[in-house]
Amino acid sequence: MTIIFPTDAKDSSNQSIYHPSKGSPIFDYIGCIRELHFDAKLFVANSTFAHKNIWMPSYKHTNTMSEVLCCSIINYFVKYLCEHCNRLTILEINPYIQDNKKPVFDPIEMLTSFPNERNLSGLKKLYCTSPGHAGAELTLKDNPKLTQLYTTFSKSVLNLELIHNNKIISLEQAKSLSSLISSQRKLKNIILSEEDVIVGFPRIGNAKVFGWYNVVLNSLSSHKEWLEKLEFTYLSFEHIDEVALRSLCSLKNLKRLRINKCRFLGSRLQLWTKSLTNLEVFEYKAVTYPQLYVAVDLLNAVFQSSSTNLKKLVLCYKRDHDQGFQSIKQIPLYLGSLNHLELPKLFPRELIFIFKSCTELIYFSTELLDDGELGKYLKSISTIVPNSVQKIQFKIQFKDTPISVETLKEFLQGCVNNDGKLETLEITGNYNFKVARGDTPEQGVGKPRDPIPNSKNSFNIKVTQCVTFQILD
C-alpha cells in the first residue's frame, strides 16, 4: 500500500483535509491514499498471524494475541479501507487460494458489497490477478468474485487508463473483462497475461483457455481511437478468430507493443502486423521452452510496417549461433531512424552493419560474441559509432578472452575523435578485464580507481569529455 500526501488534499465537501498552519493533530490518512495493493499474503491467515509484529502497534503484546483476534483486526481494517478509500487512482488485487479454501480476507467481495463503489470513479489503473494456479481449475465457489468486480466496475468506474488482467479462468470472467474494457471512456493501456504454463496446460485445454481471449480481444476495437499501448505475456494466438483479428487491426493509433513469450505468432497475425504503421516502441521476448522459437516472420513484418515511426526496439532471446539472424539483417534495411536499440548476442562484424545504418541511435545495448578478433573489431567499430549515441552497453560473457584497458581507451578515443556525444560506456558480464597496477593514464584519459589485475572495477574515464565507464557483475 502506498500513501501519498498531496498539499491540496480535500474531502468530499471540497474542504481542505490538512491544515498545517493550524497544527491540527488529526489527519485523514485514509482519505489521502492514492494507491492500494492487496498482496497475496493478505489472503492467508497464517501469513497475517506470523507477521503480526509488523503491523501491530509497539505497545501491544503480540505474543499473547490469538490468530482469530489478528484475523479479526485485519479483516476490520481491510473492510474500513474498502469503504473509505475514495480517492484511489491505482488498485491492485492479487488474491491467493490455499488448498482450495475460501480466502480469509476477500477485498474483492468487500469492494463490491458496499453501495459506495461510486467513490472509485477516479480510478486510473487497475491490476487484477485471477486466483489459484494453472495446476487446478477453480470452481465458482473458490473464485473470489473477480468476475463480479469487473461487472460492478463496468458500471461505476469509467475513467480507467490502464487495465491489467493476469489469467482468465472462465468464460464468465472473459465476458465481464470485455464489458469492463468496452465501458471505459478512453482506455490507453491494456495488459493481458497468463502463467508460464502453456505447453501441456494442466488446468484447462489450450483451445478453451485461449478461445476465451477472443471475447476480450473483440472489445479492443471500442478503443481504436486512443489505445496506445498493448502488452501480451504467455498467450497463444493459435485459436484467434476472424472477429478478434479484425479488432486488433482496427487499432490504428497503437504506439507501443510488447510481446513476451507468446506462441503461434506466424501466419495468423500477418494481417495485424501489416497495420502497425504508427508503432513507436516494439519489445519482443522469444519463447524458450521446450525449445527456442523466434517469430521471424512476425518480426520482419513489424519492421517493414513500422519503419517510418519506430524509435525503440528491444529484442530478447538466446542466440548461440544464427537464431534470429534473418531478423537482425532486416534492421539496417528498414529501421534507420531508431534511437533506442537493444539486441541479443551479436558478432562484432554484425555490429558494423547496425552502426552504419542506424545513424540516429542514442542508446544501444547488446551482448557481444567473441569470434577471436573482438579487440580488432572494437577499434574499427569506434570510427563508425553514430555521433548521436550517448550510451553504449556491451554485455560480455566469456572469461578466457581478456579485454585490455588500452583496447577500450582506443574505442572511446575513436568515438570522441569522430565528434561523437558518447557519455557512458557500460560493460557487464563475467569476463577478465586486463589492467596493470600502476598503469599511467594518457593525456585526457582518467586512471582507473585502485586498479587490480584481472578484476572487475568501476572506472571513471575522461576522453576529452566526461565519460563514465563501469564494469558490473
N, C-alpha and C positions, 0 to 999 in steps of 0.2 A: 504494500500500500504506500503510495506516495502522496504527501501532503504539501500543498503549495499555499503560501500566504500572500495573496495579492494585496497591495496597499489600498486598492479601490474596492475591496470586497463589500458587497451589500447584501442585505437579506431580501426576502420576498416583498417587503414593503418599501424597497428602494432606500432603506436606511443603512448607513454605514455600520458594519459589524465591529470594526476595530477602531477604537478611539485612542491613539497613543498619547495625545495631549491630555486626555482626562485621566490617564493612568488607571484605567479600569482593570480590576483583577480578573474579570470574566471575559473569556474569549471563546467564540464559537468555532472550535477546531473542526468539528464535523462539517459545518457549513462551508469550510474552505478546502475540503478535499476535492481535488480535481481528477485524480487517478485512483482507481480501486482495483486491486488484483487479488482474486481469490485463488490461492495456490492449492495444489492437490493435497498438501499436508493438512490443510484445514478440514478436509472431509474425513479424516481418520482420527478416531477418538484417542487411541493410544499415542499418536504423534502429538496431539494437543496436550495431553496429560504429561508426556515426557518433557516437553519444553515449557512447562508452566512457569519456571523461574524467569523466563524471558519476558513474558507479558504480564505477570502478576506484579503488583507494587511491592517495593522492598520491605515495607512494614508488615506484610502478611507472611505468616509462617507456612510456606508451601508444603513442607514435609507432612503436615497433618491434613492436607486437603485431599479429599477423595476424588476419584476420576469422575464420578457423577456430578460433583459440585463444579469441577473445572469445565466439564462439557456444558453445564447449565449456564455458567458465566459467559463462555464464548458464544453459546447459542443466542443468548440475550443481546450480546454485543453485535453479532452479525445481523440479527433482526433489526436492531436500532440503526445500524449503518444503512441497511437496505431501505429503511423508512425515511431517513433524514439526509442522506447524501444526494441532495437535489441540484448540485452544481457540477456533476461529473462531466468530464469531456472524454475520458478513457475508461473503459471497463473491460477487464479480462477475467474469464472464468475457466478454470482448468480442473474440472471435477475428477474424482478418483473413486472407483468402486473396488472394495476389497472383499474377495471371496463371494462376489455376487450378493453382497449385503446392502441394504439401504444405507445411504450416507448419513452420518450423524448430523452434519450441517448441510443444508441444501439452500444456498443463496439464490439459486435459480427459482425454486419454489417461493422463496420469500419475495423476490423481485416481482413475481407475477401474481402474488396473493393479495397485495395491498392496492387500494384504489388510487394511490398517488404515483402510478407509473408515469404519469404525465410530467413529473419532476425531472425525468431524464430526457426531456426534449432537447437539451443542449448537448447530448452525447455526440461525439465526433468519430470515435474509434471504438470498435467492438471486436474483441478477440475471444473466440469460444472453441473449446476442445470437447469433443464427444467423450463420454466416459468409457472406461474399460480399455481393452486392448484387442489386437487383431486375433488373439487366440480364442476368443469366445464371443459369440453374438449375444448382445444384451436383449432381454425381454422388455416389454413396455413397463413392467413393474420395476425393473432395475434402472431404467432410463430416468435420470433426474430432470426430466421435463425441459430439455433443451429445445425440443420442438415447440413446446408451449411458450418458451421465452421468445423464440423467433416470431411466433404468431402474434403474441402480445405487442412486441416491439414494432411489428409491421404496421400497427395502428397508432402507436403513440410516439415512436422515435423515428423521425422522418428526415433528419439532417445529418445522417452518418456520411462521413467521407471515406472511411475505411472499414471493411468487413473481412475478418479472417476466420474461416471455419476449418478446423482440423478434424478430419474424419466424418464421414457420413455413415450412419448405422441403420438407416431405414428410409424407405420411400417417403414416409410422412415427414421426416426431417428434411429431406431434399426439397419437398414441396414448400415447407414453411420457410426454408432458407431462400428459395426462389421468390416467395412472396415478400420477404424482408428486403431483398435486393430491389425488386420492382417498385416497392413503396417509397424508396428514398428519392429525395429531390435531385441531388447532384452527387452521386457516388463517384469517387475519383480513384479508389484503390481497392482491388479485390484480391484476396489470397486464399487459394484452395489447396489443401494439403491432406495427404494420407500418411500412414505409418510406413516405415521402410520394410514392408512385408507384402510384396507384390507377387512374386513367384510362389505358387503353392499357397495362395491366400487361405488360411485355415478357417477363418470365421464365416466368410461368405464367399461364393464364387466370384471370380473377376467380372464375368458378364453382368452379374446382378449389381455388384457394387458400382462399377463404372457406367452402367446403364443409368443409375440414379443421377450421375453427374450431368447427363443430358438435360435433365429437368432444370438444374442450376444454370448450366451454360445458356439455355434458351432465354433466361431472364436478362442476360447481359446486354442484349440489344436495346433494352429500355434506357440504357445509359450511353448510347453510342456517341452522343454529342460531347460528353465531358469525362468519360472514363479514360484515365491517363496511365494507370499502372495495373498490370496483371501479373500474378505470380502463381505458378503451378509447382507443387512438390510431390513426388512419388505418385503421380497419376498415370493412368494408362488411357490412351486415346484409341484403343483397338475397337471399341464399341461406340464411338461417337456417331450420331445420326446426322442426317442432312439438315434438319432444323437447327441443331446446335452448331453445326458448321457455318451455316448462314448467319447465325447470331454472332459468332466470332468475326466473320468477315465484315460485319457492319460496324466494327469498332475502328472507324477511320482515324480517330484522333488519339489512338493509343501511342504513348510516347516511351513507356518503359515496360519491358517484358523480361521476366525471369523464369527460366525453365530448369528445374532442379531434379535430376534423376528421374525423368518421366520416360515412359515406354510408348512404342508404336507411334513415332513421330514422323513416319515416312509419307507415303502417298496420300494418306487420309487427310493430312493437314496442308498439302501443297497449295490448295486454293486459298487457304487463310494466309499463308506466308507471303503470297504474292500481293496481298492487300496491305501489308505492313509498310506503307510508303512513308509514314510520318514518324517512324520509330527513331528515338534518340539514344536510348540505352538498351542494350541486349546482354543478358547474362545467361550462360548455359553451363550446366554441370552434367556430365555424362553418367549413365548407368554403369556400375562396375560389377554387379552381381547378377547372375552367376558368371558372367564374363563381360568384358568391356564392350559397350555399344555406343558408338559415336554417331549421332544422327547427321551424317554428312549432307544428305540431300536437303534436309531442313536448314542446316547452317548456310549452305550455298544459296538457297532461295532467299533467306533473310538478308544475306549480304547484298544480293542483287536488288532486292526490293527497296531496301533502306539505304542504299549507297549515298543518296543525297543528304540525308539528315542525321545519320547515325554518328554519334560523337563518343560514345563509351561502349567498349566491347570487352567482355570478360568470358574467357573460355577456360574450363577446368576439367581435365581428365588426365588419366595416367597415359603416358606415352613413352614406351620403351624403344620403339622402332619408328615406324611410319604411320602409326594410328592417327587419323585425322589430318594427315599431311595435305590431302587434297583441299580441305577447307582452309588451311593456313596459306596455301598457294593463292586462294581467292582474295585474301585480304589486301595484298598490294594492288590487285586489279580493280577492286570496287570500293575500297574504304580508305581512300587517301585523305579524307577530311577528319579522321579520328583524332581526338585529343587525349583520350584515356584508353589504354590498351593493356590487358592482362592476358597472357598466353601460357599454355602448358610448356613442356620442355621444348627447347629449340636447339638445333645445332647452330654454332656461331655463323656458319655460312648462310643459314636461313635468315638470320637476324639482319644480314646485309640488305636483303630484298625488302624487309619491313621498313628499315630506316630510310631507304632510298625513295620509297613510295609514300609513306605516311609522314608527310613533312609538317604537319600541324600538331604533332604529339606534344603533350605537356607532361603526362605521366606514363611510364612504361614499366612493366614487370614481366619477368619470365624466369624459368629455370633453365640454366644453360647445360647442355650435354657436351661433355668433353670428347672431342674426336682426336685428341693428341696434339692439336695445334691451337688450343684456346688462347695462349698468350699472343701468338701472331695475329689471330683474328681480332682480339681486343684492341690492339694497336691500330689496325686498319679500320675497324668499326668507328673509332673515335672521330675520324675525319668526316664521317657521313651522318653522325647523330644530328637530327634536326635541330636547328638553332632554337626552336621553341621549347625543347624539353627542359623541364625544371627538376624532375626527379626520376631516377632510374633505380629499379630494384632487380638485382640479379640473385636468383636462388641457385646455389651450387651444392650438389650432394655427392661429391667424390673426395675421398681422403688421400688418395695416392698421387694426386697431381697438385703440388703446392703452387700457390699463386704468390709471386713476389710483389713486394710493395712498389718496386720500380715499375712493374707492368701496369699497376693501377694508377701510379702517378702519371705515366705516359698516356694512359687512357684519358684521365682527367685533363691533362695538359692539352691533348689533342682536341677535346671538346671546347675548351676555352679559346684556344687559338683559332677555332672556327667561328668565333664570335657567338658562341652558344650561351644559353641562360641557365645551364645546369647548376643547381644549388645543392642537391642531395644525391649521393650515390650510396645505396644500401646493399650490403652483401649479407645474405642469410644462408645458413646451411651448416653442414657437417663436413669440414674440409681443413686442410693445412694451409695456414697463411704464413708465408716465409718472411720473417722480419729479423734483422740482426740487431742485437743490443748495441747502442752507441751509434746507430745509423745517423749520419749527418744530413739534415734536410737541405734540399736545394733551395735556391732563391725563390721566394714566393710559395714554397710548399712547407706546411707545418709538419713538425716532427710528431710521430705517434706518442701518446702519453704512456710513459713507462713501458716501452715495447718489450715483449717477452718472446723468445724464439718459438716458432711453431705454436702460437696460442691465438685465441680469439680475443681481440681487444676492440675497444671503442676508440675511434680516431677522429680528430678534427684536422682536416687538411685544407689549406688555402692555396688555390691556384689562381692568382691574380684577382680572385674574388672569394667570398666566403663559401666554402664547400664543406658540408657535414658528411663525414664518411663513417659508417657504422658497420661493425661485424656483430651479428646477433646469433643467439642459439637457434 
